Amino acid sequence: VTSALTPASTPARTNFSSDNYAGVHPAVLDALGEASGGHVTAYGDDPWTALATARLSEAFGAAGVFFVFNGTAANVLGISLMLRPYEAVICTEGAHLNVDEGGAAERIVGCKLLTVSAADGKLTPELVSTRLGSRGDEHRVQPRVVAITQATEVGTCYTVDELARLAEFCRANGLLVFMDGARLANAAAFLGCPLADLSVHVDALSFGGTKNGAMGAEALIVMNSALLTTVPFVRKQQMQLASKMRYLAAQFNALLDDDLWLRNARHANAMAHRLADGAAGIPGVDLWQPVESNGVFAALDPALIEPLRRDWPFHIWDPDQHVVRWMAAFDTTKDDVDAFLSAIRALAGAPTS
Ligand SMILES: Cc1ncc(COP(=O)(O)O)c(C=O)c1O
C-alpha cells in the first residue's frame, strides 16, 4: 500500500507563507538519527539534554533551560512562573500570546492580558505605563508581567538599548519581563549581538528552534533564578515534559554546532531583504514596516493580492489596510525570491528586471 502523499504529489515548492512551512534542516535530521541509538534515561536525564542545556545556559547566561514542544507552550510556561492569580500580563494587541494562541494564557494560566496598541510591534515604557493606572485598586487586576516579542510579530527588532530602557523601567516599577523569542535567532542576526545581550534584560524568554530549521523544539530560558524552583513541576502539569527529551535536545545541539542557528537566521533575513529591496520599486507595493528580520510586511494594491496568492500562498496580515506578510525561511533561495518578484512585477504590469 502506498501513501496518497507521494513525493510527486507533495506540494514541495517554497512559498512565503511562514517560516514554519519550511522543512527540517538536514543537520537537524542527521542529529535526530544520531541520537537514536540505544536506550537512555527518559525525561531529560540523558547526555543530549545535558549538553544542550549546558550550551544554551552558557550562550544566554541562564539560570535554567527547559525544553518544550512548541512556542505557545514556552510562552504559557514562562508567564505561569511569574503570576499570582490576580495578576496580569501587559502585551501588544498584536502579540502572538494575545491573538494566535487560542486563549492559552487565559485558559491555562488563568490570567488577563492587558493589551496596548503598537503599530511597530514594540512596547515602550510610555506604552506600558498606560496600563499601570489601577495598581493597588483591589477591584482591578494587577499588572505584573510585561511580555514582549523579539523579533516582533511585524518583523521589527528591539535594539539592545530599547530592551535596556524597558527593563530598567520594569524593574523600577515591580514588573517582570518575559520575551517571546520564537524568532530570537533572526533578531540576534539582525542586531549582530550575542544572545546574552538580549537575554540579560529579561526574567525569562523562549528561544525558538522550529522556525529556524528544527523539526519542533523550543527552549524556555530562565534568567531570574527566583523563578527556577517551580519550573519542572509546572512544565509537567502543562504536559510539556518530553519523555524522549533527547530528541528535543538533539535538535538544539545541531542548531548550536558551528552556529547553524545564526547562519540559518542570517540567510532567512538576507532573503527577506532581497525580497523587500526588489518589491520596493514595484508600483502597488508599499513596505509597511522596516525589514529587520525574516519577514516583509507590505501594503499591496488590493487588485494584486488574490491573483498573486493563487500561485504564491501568503498570509493577509491586515485586510483593512491590504497589508500582507511574506516570510523567508532558512531554505528560501535567491531563485525563489526572484521568481516571486517576477510574478509580482508581471501582475503589477511593471517591467521585468
Ligand atoms: C511570535 C511567535 N511566538 C510564538 C510562536 C509559536 O507558536 P507555536 O505554538 O505554533 O509553536 C509563533 C509561531 O507562529 C510566533 O510567531
The ligand as a MOL file (V3000), in Angstrom:
LIG
                    3D

  0  0  0     0  0            999 V3000
M  V30 BEGIN CTAB
M  V30 COUNTS 16 16 0 0 0
M  V30 BEGIN ATOM
M  V30 1 C 5.8190 35.3990 17.6950 0
M  V30 2 C 5.5010 33.9440 17.8460 0
M  V30 3 N 5.5380 33.3990 19.0550 0
M  V30 4 C 5.3080 32.0940 19.2530 0
M  V30 5 C 5.0170 31.2780 18.1890 0
M  V30 6 C 4.9020 29.8130 18.4770 0
M  V30 7 O 3.8450 29.1810 18.0540 0
M  V30 8 P 3.6370 27.6050 18.0640 0
M  V30 9 O 2.9280 27.2940 19.3180 0
M  V30 10 O 2.8330 27.4100 16.8500 0
M  V30 11 O 4.9710 26.9280 18.0110 0
M  V30 12 C 4.9090 31.8060 16.9040 0
M  V30 13 C 4.5140 30.9680 15.7580 0
M  V30 14 O 3.9450 31.3860 14.8020 0
M  V30 15 C 5.1710 33.1840 16.7250 0
M  V30 16 O 5.1080 33.7410 15.5150 0
M  V30 END ATOM
M  V30 BEGIN BOND
M  V30 1 1 1 2
M  V30 2 1 2 3
M  V30 3 2 2 15
M  V30 4 2 3 4
M  V30 5 1 4 5
M  V30 6 1 5 6
M  V30 7 2 5 12
M  V30 8 1 6 7
M  V30 9 1 7 8
M  V30 10 2 8 9
M  V30 11 1 8 10
M  V30 12 1 8 11
M  V30 13 1 12 13
M  V30 14 1 12 15
M  V30 15 2 13 14
M  V30 16 1 15 16
M  V30 END BOND
M  V30 END CTAB
M  END
